[in-house]
Amino acid sequence: MSLISDAIWAASPTTTRGQPTPLSSDPKGERIAYASGKSVFLRSIDDPAVSKQYTQHTTQTTVARFSPSGFYVASGDVSGTVKVWDCAGEGATKGDYHIIAGRINDIAWDGDSQRIIAVGDGKERFGHCITADSGNSVGEIAGHSSQINCVSIRQQRPLRAVTGSDDTSLVFYHGAPFKFNTSLRGQHNRFVYGSAFAPDGSVFASVGADKRIWLYDGKTGEAKGQIGDGVHTGSIFGISWSKDSNKFVTASADQTVRIWDPEAGKAIQTWRMGEEGVVSVPDQQVGVVWPTGRSDGLIVSVDLEGNLNYLVDGNPKPTRVVRGHQKNITSASISGSTFATGSYEGRVLAWDVSTGLADKIEGAAHSNYVAGITATESKGEAELYSVGWDDTLRSISISSKIFTGEASELKFQPKGIAATSGVVLVASSESIAVYSNGVQKNSLSVKYAPTAIAAYGSTVAVGGDDKLVHIYTLSGTDLKDTETVLRRATSPISAVAFSSSGDKIAFGTSNGKIYAFEVADWKLITDRWSAHTARITCLAWDASGKYAASGSLDTNVMVWSTEDPGKRIKALNAHKDGVSGVAWEKAGKVISAGGDASIKVWIVKD
């Protein structure tokens, strides 16, 4: 048996307020590339549930650019490293170059896919020009006194390049090798955020924090004039040209994306995100790409929340919004065809397992770390309950994708959550509280510190830092200690899960071991599930109760069998920075979520 990767539901681009978020498309217009966490994702534009993840960076990634040939991607990170890798095959790294002593802000390829200019916030220098295959120097990037935010290379000969910086100037280079030619000052009076040559090389444009758009001659670098003065009312973070070089698109903090006709000098189409007349910081547009090679004129922009907006000429609103997590996923649960995930910053998403696309749970969300999500049925309708480190318990309607009712204030920090028989149980470091309809009905003090909780019917299992699993009985909203404890673990309990029929229970520990018991007589099924090398974070049984899936901080997902406890199948390095949630969608299909903010679907193959 083996675990085969079936799909990656990618994380959203990482965004920072007041900073551009570069997007890049491949020459055919089929995929976009962007940086997210320590990974780079290549995502299908037409089927966003199909992605490829590159995980060889060891620090936060910042930018990824397809080569004009479409065979390679160059990506940069905050440590000043640029990696060149194969995006057509297995993603093998072809080059690993240390460019500057600081963050890489942007990368540009020349038209032959041979040379790269990478720029950013360095110490001795702010950028460098190298060959993609060997890293040899082919010119120097000079003339700026502050960090460089953007770079663009003319795709035709004679080769030209332009960089824009926090020092408000642009520098024009002749190449190759690339040498300083002229410094363009006076056009912008604040940070320059974007620069781009038209595909035919005749002109290039620059945009910045002063809301200005300037056009220049592509061969000489001479300023031709400013257009659209006063149209954008916020910093312009992104610019991208159409394939025919007749139009370009800009993305701005004023929540708009605009198409411009440079000849006429005016905007010919505007999309405004968010509600009309409402200033919304999450709707600021911080990056945009006009994918070449497409006939439908699609434009993709990214907002501050990391949502990808699909914009089509003639439609006033995005035709599609692709959502995801930007920060580590911290908890997950499945209910029917909905996979719910909560992340480090409090965002809760509901994923449709048939399409791999997410809806944001609207309403009064958690303000930070989502510590647990559990699914249950109330009055015949599927519901979710979540707890967060904002010390609240919230309920979610799955059908309407909204937080319902008032949040219940907890008087403690939650350690875990479980739901059964119309009640919700929340574990804290000293007690187990019982809630019904959002109101605390009861609380049972305990002498150990609970670390994980699960419930089925009237049976409640609580794992503790005392290396024991304590069994309780629930009668209405009364919790009674049965004095039954499961002893086997050699370190604190970190995850507990009942099988779907309630006849089996598994618990994982902080040293990576998993134990399974029969619930009827609390007889040990196996203590041989011990291949993980770090804390077990999540467990889930399949519908048959024969298989259990586990996720761990060691980044691996494993599937175990009660019928053959010595065997296991594994997906190594499933999630960078650890696995935080696992669930069975149906027999033979496991969904996992993790610290890389992405969700992966695995097929269990015989």
VEXLUMLO-555625 format. One record per residue (C-alpha): x, y, z; chain; residue number from 1; residue in three letters. Coordinates in steps of 0.2 Angstrom, whole numbers, m for minus. Example, Ala and Ser with C-alpha at 12.3 -4.5 7.8 and 13.67 -1.06 7.14 Angstrom:
2
      u      v      w  unit  pos  code
     62    m22     39     A    1   ALA
     68     m5     36     A    2   SER
% end
This chain:
606
      u      v      w  unit  pos  code
      0      0      0     A    1   MET
      5     18     m3     A    2   SER
     m1     36     m1     A    3   LEU
     m2     45    m17     A    4   ILE
     m3     63    m18     A    5   SER
    m20     67    m27     A    6   ASP
    m21     86    m25     A    7   ALA
    m14    102    m17     A    8   ILE
    m26    115    m12     A    9   TRP
    m13    129    m11     A   10   ALA
    m10    142      2     A   11   ALA
    m13    160     m3     A   12   SER
      1    172     m7     A   13   PRO
      9    180      8     A   14   THR
      5    199      8     A   15   THR
     12    213     19     A   16   THR
      3    230     21     A   17   ARG
     12    243     11     A   18   GLY
     22    231      1     A   19   GLN
     20    224    m17     A   20   PRO
     16    206    m19     A   21   THR
     23    200    m35     A   22   PRO
     13    188    m46     A   23   LEU
     20    179    m62     A   24   SER
     11    169    m75     A   25   SER
     19    156    m87     A   26   ASP
     21    160   m106     A   27   PRO
      5    150   m110     A   28   LYS
     m5    158    m97     A   29   GLY
    m10    142    m88     A   30   GLU
     m2    144    m71     A   31   ARG
      3    158    m59     A   32   ILE
     17    158    m47     A   33   ALA
     18    166    m30     A   34   TYR
     27    165    m14     A   35   ALA
     18    159      2     A   36   SER
     27    156     19     A   37   GLY
     43    146     15     A   38   LYS
     35    138     m1     A   39   SER
     32    144    m19     A   40   VAL
     16    138    m27     A   41   PHE
     13    136    m45     A   42   LEU
     m6    136    m47     A   43   ARG
    m17    132    m62     A   44   SER
    m27    147    m67     A   45   ILE
    m42    137    m74     A   46   ASP
    m42    124    m60     A   47   ASP
    m36    132    m44     A   48   PRO
    m37    116    m35     A   49   ALA
    m22    110    m45     A   50   VAL
     m5    116    m38     A   51   SER
     13    112    m37     A   52   LYS
     23    116    m22     A   53   GLN
     41    120    m21     A   54   TYR
     48    118     m3     A   55   THR
     67    120     m5     A   56   GLN
     68    137      3     A   57   HIS
     73    137     22     A   58   THR
     66    155     25     A   59   THR
     51    165     21     A   60   GLN
     49    167      2     A   61   THR
     46    183     m6     A   62   THR
     45    182    m25     A   63   VAL
     44    169    m39     A   64   ALA
     45    172    m58     A   65   ARG
     43    160    m73     A   66   PHE
     57    161    m86     A   67   SER
     51    166   m104     A   68   PRO
     54    149   m110     A   69   SER
     42    142    m97     A   70   GLY
     53    128    m91     A   71   PHE
     61    137    m75     A   72   TYR
     56    147    m61     A   73   VAL
     67    159    m51     A   74   ALA
     62    162    m33     A   75   SER
     69    173    m19     A   76   GLY
     68    174      0     A   77   ASP
     71    185     15     A   78   VAL
     89    178     17     A   79   SER
     95    185      0     A   80   GLY
     95    168     m9     A   81   THR
     88    165    m26     A   82   VAL
     84    147    m32     A   83   LYS
     82    142    m50     A   84   VAL
     72    127    m52     A   85   TRP
     63    116    m65     A   86   ASP
     44    119    m66     A   87   CYS
     40    108    m81     A   88   ALA
     46     92    m72     A   89   GLY
     49     86    m54     A   90   GLU
     54    103    m47     A   91   GLY
     73     99    m46     A   92   ALA
     84    114    m40     A   93   THR
     96    119    m54     A   94   LYS
    104    134    m46     A   95   GLY
    106    141    m28     A   96   ASP
    113    158    m27     A   97   TYR
    116    170    m13     A   98   HIS
    113    187    m20     A   99   ILE
    112    200     m6     A  100   ILE
    113    201     13     A  101   ALA
     94    204     15     A  102   GLY
     77    202      8     A  103   ARG
     75    198    m11     A  104   ILE
     60    210    m17     A  105   ASN
     60    206    m36     A  106   ASP
     67    195    m49     A  107   ILE
     67    198    m68     A  108   ALA
     73    186    m83     A  109   TRP
     80    191    m99     A  110   ASP
     71    186   m116     A  111   GLY
     83    171   m118     A  112   ASP
     79    164   m101     A  113   SER
     98    165    m98     A  114   GLN
    101    180    m86     A  115   ARG
     93    185    m70     A  116   ILE
     93    201    m61     A  117   ILE
     88    200    m42     A  118   ALA
     85    215    m32     A  119   VAL
     81    219    m14     A  120   GLY
     86    226      3     A  121   ASP
    105    222      5     A  122   GLY
    119    228     15     A  123   LYS
    134    230      3     A  124   GLU
    123    230    m13     A  125   ARG
    105    231    m17     A  126   PHE
    105    219    m32     A  127   GLY
    115    208    m44     A  128   HIS
    114    201    m61     A  129   CYS
    119    183    m64     A  130   ILE
    117    169    m77     A  131   THR
    103    157    m72     A  132   ALA
    113    141    m75     A  133   ASP
    130    145    m67     A  134   SER
    127    160    m56     A  135   GLY
    141    170    m65     A  136   ASN
    141    189    m64     A  137   SER
    135    197    m79     A  138   VAL
    135    215    m74     A  139   GLY
    132    226    m58     A  140   GLU
    116    234    m51     A  141   ILE
    122    251    m45     A  142   ALA
    115    269    m43     A  143   GLY
    103    267    m29     A  144   HIS
    105    273    m11     A  145   SER
     91    263     m4     A  146   SER
     82    246     m6     A  147   GLN
     76    241    m23     A  148   ILE
     58    236    m25     A  149   ASN
     56    231    m43     A  150   CYS
     66    226    m58     A  151   VAL
     61    223    m77     A  152   SER
     72    218    m92     A  153   ILE
     68    222   m110     A  154   ARG
     65    205   m119     A  155   GLN
     73    211   m135     A  156   GLN
     90    216   m141     A  157   ARG
     98    229   m137     A  158   PRO
     95    223   m119     A  159   LEU
     89    235   m107     A  160   ARG
     84    234    m88     A  161   ALA
     76    246    m76     A  162   VAL
     75    246    m57     A  163   THR
     64    256    m45     A  164   GLY
     69    260    m27     A  165   SER
     64    268    m10     A  166   ASP
     76    282    m15     A  167   ASP
     62    288    m27     A  168   THR
     72    285    m42     A  169   SER
     73    273    m56     A  170   LEU
     90    267    m64     A  171   VAL
     91    263    m82     A  172   PHE
    104    250    m87     A  173   TYR
    112    244   m104     A  174   HIS
    117    226   m106     A  175   GLY
    123    214   m107     A  176   ALA
    134    214    m96     A  177   PRO
    122    226    m87     A  178   PHE
    130    243    m84     A  179   LYS
    123    259    m76     A  180   PHE
    117    271    m90     A  181   ASN
    106    284    m82     A  182   THR
     97    288    m66     A  183   SER
     79    294    m68     A  184   LEU
     75    306    m55     A  185   ARG
     60    318    m52     A  186   GLY
     46    308    m60     A  187   GLN
     42    300    m43     A  188   HIS
     43    309    m26     A  189   ASN
     40    293    m15     A  190   ARG
     44    275    m16     A  191   PHE
     44    266    m33     A  192   VAL
     35    250    m31     A  193   TYR
     33    243    m49     A  194   GLY
     42    244    m66     A  195   SER
     38    234    m82     A  196   ALA
     43    234   m100     A  197   PHE
     30    232   m113     A  198   ALA
     31    214   m122     A  199   PRO
     37    223   m138     A  200   ASP
     50    233   m129     A  201   GLY
     45    250   m135     A  202   SER
     41    257   m119     A  203   VAL
     41    254   m100     A  204   PHE
     31    261    m86     A  205   ALA
     34    264    m67     A  206   SER
     22    266    m53     A  207   VAL
     24    270    m34     A  208   GLY
     18    276    m18     A  209   ALA
     15    294    m25     A  210   ASP
      0    286    m35     A  211   LYS
      9    291    m51     A  212   ARG
     11    282    m68     A  213   ILE
     26    287    m79     A  214   TRP
     30    281    m96     A  215   LEU
     47    280   m104     A  216   TYR
     56    275   m120     A  217   ASP
     61    257   m120     A  218   GLY
     77    259   m129     A  219   LYS
     84    276   m122     A  220   THR
     75    276   m105     A  221   GLY
     70    294   m108     A  222   GLU
     54    300    m99     A  223   ALA
     39    302   m111     A  224   LYS
     26    308    m98     A  225   GLY
     14    305    m84     A  226   GLN
     m3    298    m86     A  227   ILE
    m19    296    m75     A  228   GLY
    m14    309    m63     A  229   ASP
    m25    309    m48     A  230   GLY
    m35    294    m54     A  231   VAL
    m28    281    m41     A  232   HIS
    m30    288    m23     A  233   THR
    m19    275    m15     A  234   GLY
     m1    268    m18     A  235   SER
      0    258    m34     A  236   ILE
      8    242    m30     A  237   PHE
      8    232    m46     A  238   GLY
      9    234    m65     A  239   ILE
      7    221    m79     A  240   SER
      6    223    m98     A  241   TRP
     m6    215   m110     A  242   SER
      2    203   m123     A  243   LYS
     m1    216   m137     A  244   ASP
      8    230   m128     A  245   SER
     m7    241   m131     A  246   ASN
    m13    241   m113     A  247   LYS
     m7    238    m95     A  248   PHE
    m16    235    m79     A  249   VAL
    m12    243    m61     A  250   THR
    m17    237    m44     A  251   ALA
    m18    250    m30     A  252   SER
    m21    252    m11     A  253   ALA
    m37    262    m16     A  254   ASP
    m45    244    m18     A  255   GLN
    m45    246    m37     A  256   THR
    m38    237    m52     A  257   VAL
    m38    248    m68     A  258   ARG
    m34    245    m86     A  259   ILE
    m25    259    m95     A  260   TRP
    m23    264   m113     A  261   ASP
     m6    272   m113     A  262   PRO
     m9    281   m130     A  263   GLU
    m25    289   m124     A  264   ALA
    m17    292   m107     A  265   GLY
    m33    286    m98     A  266   LYS
    m41    272    m88     A  267   ALA
    m53    261    m99     A  268   ILE
    m59    249    m86     A  269   GLN
    m60    249    m67     A  270   THR
    m64    236    m54     A  271   TRP
    m67    241    m36     A  272   ARG
    m66    228    m23     A  273   MET
    m77    228     m7     A  274   GLY
    m93    237     m4     A  275   GLU
    m95    253    m13     A  276   GLU
    m91    268     m3     A  277   GLY
    m83    258     11     A  278   VAL
    m64    259     15     A  279   VAL
    m58    241     18     A  280   SER
    m40    238     21     A  281   VAL
    m41    219     17     A  282   PRO
    m48    224      0     A  283   ASP
    m32    234     m5     A  284   GLN
    m25    227    m21     A  285   GLN
     m6    223    m18     A  286   VAL
     m2    214    m34     A  287   GLY
     m8    210    m52     A  288   VAL
     m3    200    m67     A  289   VAL
    m10    200    m85     A  290   TRP
     m7    181    m90     A  291   PRO
      0    181   m108     A  292   THR
     m5    167   m120     A  293   GLY
    m23    168   m115     A  294   ARG
    m37    173   m127     A  295   SER
    m50    178   m114     A  296   ASP
    m41    193   m107     A  297   GLY
    m41    187    m90     A  298   LEU
    m32    197    m76     A  299   ILE
    m28    191    m59     A  300   VAL
    m25    202    m44     A  301   SER
    m21    199    m26     A  302   VAL
    m28    208    m11     A  303   ASP
    m21    211      6     A  304   LEU
    m30    195     13     A  305   GLU
    m21    185     m1     A  306   GLY
    m37    182    m11     A  307   ASN
    m34    180    m30     A  308   LEU
    m47    190    m39     A  309   ASN
    m51    184    m57     A  310   TYR
    m56    200    m68     A  311   LEU
    m63    199    m85     A  312   VAL
    m66    214    m96     A  313   ASP
    m84    219    m96     A  314   GLY
    m88    211    m79     A  315   ASN
    m89    224    m65     A  316   PRO
    m85    211    m51     A  317   LYS
    m73    197    m51     A  318   PRO
    m79    181    m60     A  319   THR
    m70    171    m47     A  320   ARG
    m62    173    m30     A  321   VAL
    m49    160    m25     A  322   VAL
    m47    160     m6     A  323   ARG
    m34    151      5     A  324   GLY
    m24    153     21     A  325   HIS
     m9    164     23     A  326   GLN
     m3    158     40     A  327   LYS
     m1    140     47     A  328   ASN
    m17    130     48     A  329   ILE
    m19    126     67     A  330   THR
    m35    115     67     A  331   SER
    m46    106     55     A  332   ALA
    m62     95     55     A  333   SER
    m73     87     41     A  334   ILE
    m92     87     40     A  335   SER
   m100     78     25     A  336   GLY
    m92     87      9     A  337   SER
    m85    102     19     A  338   THR
    m68    102     26     A  339   PHE
    m66    116     39     A  340   ALA
    m49    124     43     A  341   THR
    m44    137     56     A  342   GLY
    m27    146     55     A  343   SER
    m15    155     66     A  344   TYR
    m22    172     63     A  345   GLU
    m40    167     66     A  346   GLY
    m46    164     49     A  347   ARG
    m59    150     46     A  348   VAL
    m62    143     29     A  349   LEU
    m74    130     23     A  350   ALA
    m67    119      8     A  351   TRP
    m78    110     m4     A  352   ASP
    m70     93     m5     A  353   VAL
    m77     90    m23     A  354   SER
    m69    106    m30     A  355   THR
    m55    110    m18     A  356   GLY
    m61    128    m17     A  357   LEU
    m64    138     m1     A  358   ALA
    m77    150      6     A  359   ASP
    m73    161     20     A  360   LYS
    m84    159     35     A  361   ILE
    m92    176     37     A  362   GLU
    m97    185     52     A  363   GLY
    m89    188     69     A  364   ALA
    m73    178     67     A  365   ALA
    m59    173     79     A  366   HIS
    m46    187     82     A  367   SER
    m31    175     83     A  368   ASN
    m26    157     84     A  369   TYR
    m40    144     81     A  370   VAL
    m36    130     94     A  371   ALA
    m49    118     89     A  372   GLY
    m64    114     77     A  373   ILE
    m76    100     79     A  374   THR
    m91     95     69     A  375   ALA
   m108     89     75     A  376   THR
   m127     89     71     A  377   GLU
   m139    101     79     A  378   SER
   m158    100     75     A  379   LYS
   m154     90     60     A  380   GLY
   m142    103     53     A  381   GLU
   m123    100     52     A  382   ALA
   m114    113     62     A  383   GLU
    m96    117     67     A  384   LEU
    m90    123     83     A  385   TYR
    m73    132     85     A  386   SER
    m63    138    100     A  387   VAL
    m48    151     99     A  388   GLY
    m35    159    109     A  389   TRP
    m46    175    110     A  390   ASP
    m55    164    123     A  391   ASP
    m71    162    114     A  392   THR
    m82    147    108     A  393   LEU
    m91    150     92     A  394   ARG
   m103    141     81     A  395   SER
   m104    140     62     A  396   ILE
   m118    135     51     A  397   SER
   m110    124     37     A  398   ILE
   m125    127     25     A  399   SER
   m124    146     26     A  400   SER
   m105    148     29     A  401   LYS
   m107    160     43     A  402   ILE
   m103    162     62     A  403   PHE
   m120    160     71     A  404   THR
   m126    168     87     A  405   GLY
   m116    176    100     A  406   GLU
    m98    171    104     A  407   ALA
    m97    162    121     A  408   SER
    m84    170    132     A  409   GLU
    m73    157    140     A  410   LEU
    m65    161    156     A  411   LYS
    m49    151    151     A  412   PHE
    m38    147    137     A  413   GLN
    m45    132    127     A  414   PRO
    m34    116    125     A  415   LYS
    m46    107    114     A  416   GLY
    m64    105    109     A  417   ILE
    m76     90    106     A  418   ALA
    m95     89    103     A  419   ALA
   m108     75    106     A  420   THR
   m127     73    109     A  421   SER
   m130     92    107     A  422   GLY
   m117     98    119     A  423   VAL
   m100    105    117     A  424   VAL
    m85    101    128     A  425   LEU
    m70    112    130     A  426   VAL
    m55    107    139     A  427   ALA
    m44    120    149     A  428   SER
    m28    118    159     A  429   SER
    m39    114    175     A  430   GLU
    m56    108    170     A  431   SER
    m68    102    157     A  432   ILE
    m83    114    153     A  433   ALA
    m99    108    146     A  434   VAL
   m109    120    134     A  435   TYR
   m126    119    127     A  436   SER
   m133    132    115     A  437   ASN
   m118    143    118     A  438   GLY
   m121    143    137     A  439   VAL
   m110    135    150     A  440   GLN
   m120    122    159     A  441   LYS
   m107    113    169     A  442   ASN
    m88    112    173     A  443   SER
    m78     98    180     A  444   LEU
    m62    102    189     A  445   SER
    m48     90    186     A  446   VAL
    m31     87    195     A  447   LYS
    m21     85    179     A  448   TYR
    m19     97    164     A  449   ALA
    m30     91    150     A  450   PRO
    m21     92    133     A  451   THR
    m33     83    121     A  452   ALA
    m52     79    121     A  453   ILE
    m64     68    111     A  454   ALA
    m82     62    113     A  455   ALA
    m94     49    106     A  456   TYR
   m111     47    112     A  457   GLY
   m110     48    131     A  458   SER
    m92     43    132     A  459   THR
    m79     57    134     A  460   VAL
    m60     54    133     A  461   ALA
    m48     67    140     A  462   VAL
    m29     65    137     A  463   GLY
    m18     74    150     A  464   GLY
      0     79    153     A  465   ASP
      0     65    166     A  466   ASP
      2     52    152     A  467   LYS
    m15     45    155     A  468   LEU
    m32     45    145     A  469   VAL
    m46     48    157     A  470   HIS
    m64     42    153     A  471   ILE
    m80     51    158     A  472   TYR
    m98     48    156     A  473   THR
   m110     62    150     A  474   LEU
   m127     62    156     A  475   SER
   m137     77    149     A  476   GLY
   m125     91    153     A  477   THR
   m117     82    168     A  478   ASP
   m100     75    167     A  479   LEU
    m96     61    178     A  480   LYS
    m79     53    181     A  481   ASP
    m79     34    178     A  482   THR
    m62     32    186     A  483   GLU
    m57     22    170     A  484   THR
    m40     27    164     A  485   VAL
    m30     21    149     A  486   LEU
    m12     18    154     A  487   ARG
      1     14    141     A  488   ARG
      9     31    136     A  489   ALA
     26     36    140     A  490   THR
     24     54    137     A  491   SER
     10     67    138     A  492   PRO
     m6     64    127     A  493   ILE
     m7     76    112     A  494   SER
    m22     69    102     A  495   ALA
    m37     58    105     A  496   VAL
    m50     51     92     A  497   ALA
    m65     39     92     A  498   PHE
    m69     29     77     A  499   SER
    m85     34     68     A  500   SER
    m95     20     76     A  501   SER
    m87     24     93     A  502   GLY
    m81      6     96     A  503   ASP
    m62     10     95     A  504   LYS
    m52     24    102     A  505   ILE
    m34     30     97     A  506   ALA
    m23     42    106     A  507   PHE
     m6     49    101     A  508   GLY
      8     56    112     A  509   THR
     21     70    112     A  510   SER
     35     57    108     A  511   ASN
     26     51     92     A  512   GLY
     18     35     98     A  513   LYS
      0     30     95     A  514   ILE
    m10     17    105     A  515   TYR
    m27     10    100     A  516   ALA
    m40      2    112     A  517   PHE
    m57     m7    110     A  518   GLU
    m70      5    119     A  519   VAL
    m81    m10    125     A  520   ALA
    m69    m17    137     A  521   ASP
    m54     m5    135     A  522   TRP
    m43    m19    129     A  523   LYS
    m27    m14    120     A  524   LEU
    m28    m16    101     A  525   ILE
    m10    m11     97     A  526   THR
      4     m1    104     A  527   ASP
     15     m4     88     A  528   ARG
     10     12     79     A  529   TRP
     27     21     83     A  530   SER
     35     27     67     A  531   ALA
     33     46     70     A  532   HIS
     48     55     77     A  533   THR
     39     70     85     A  534   ALA
     22     75     93     A  535   ARG
      6     68     86     A  536   ILE
     m5     83     82     A  537   THR
    m20     74     75     A  538   CYS
    m29     57     72     A  539   LEU
    m44     52     62     A  540   ALA
    m52     35     59     A  541   TRP
    m60     30     42     A  542   ASP
    m78     24     42     A  543   ALA
    m74      6     43     A  544   SER
    m64      8     59     A  545   GLY
    m50     m3     51     A  546   LYS
    m38     11     47     A  547   TYR
    m32     27     56     A  548   ALA
    m23     42     49     A  549   ALA
    m11     52     59     A  550   SER
     m1     68     57     A  551   GLY
     14     74     67     A  552   SER
     26     89     69     A  553   LEU
     38     78     60     A  554   ASP
     29     84     44     A  555   THR
     23     66     40     A  556   ASN
      6     59     37     A  557   VAL
      4     40     40     A  558   MET
    m10     28     38     A  559   VAL
    m11     12     50     A  560   TRP
    m21     m4     50     A  561   SER
    m29    m12     65     A  562   THR
    m29    m29     56     A  563   GLU
    m10    m28     52     A  564   ASP
     m3    m16     66     A  565   PRO
     15    m19     60     A  566   GLY
     12    m11     43     A  567   LYS
     10      7     39     A  568   ARG
     10     18     24     A  569   ILE
     17     36     24     A  570   LYS
     18     52     15     A  571   ALA
     35     60     20     A  572   LEU
     37     79     21     A  573   ASN
     18     81     18     A  574   ALA
     18     98     26     A  575   HIS
     33    110     29     A  576   LYS
     32    115     47     A  577   ASP
     22    100     53     A  578   GLY
      4     92     50     A  579   VAL
    m10    100     60     A  580   SER
    m26     91     54     A  581   GLY
    m31     75     46     A  582   VAL
    m48     68     40     A  583   ALA
    m55     54     29     A  584   TRP
    m66     61     15     A  585   GLU
    m71     43     11     A  586   LYS
    m64     26     10     A  587   ALA
    m46     27      3     A  588   GLY
    m45     46      3     A  589   LYS
    m36     56     17     A  590   VAL
    m36     75     18     A  591   ILE
    m22     84     28     A  592   SER
    m18    102     33     A  593   ALA
     m2    109     40     A  594   GLY
     10    123     44     A  595   GLY
     13    127     26     A  596   ASP
     m5    134     26     A  597   ALA
    m10    121     12     A  598   SER
    m21    106     11     A  599   ILE
    m17     90      3     A  600   LYS
    m27     76     m3     A  601   VAL
    m20     58     m3     A  602   TRP
    m26     42    m11     A  603   ILE
    m23     26     m1     A  604   VAL
    m17     14    m14     A  605   LYS
    m17     m5    m12     A  606   ASP
% end
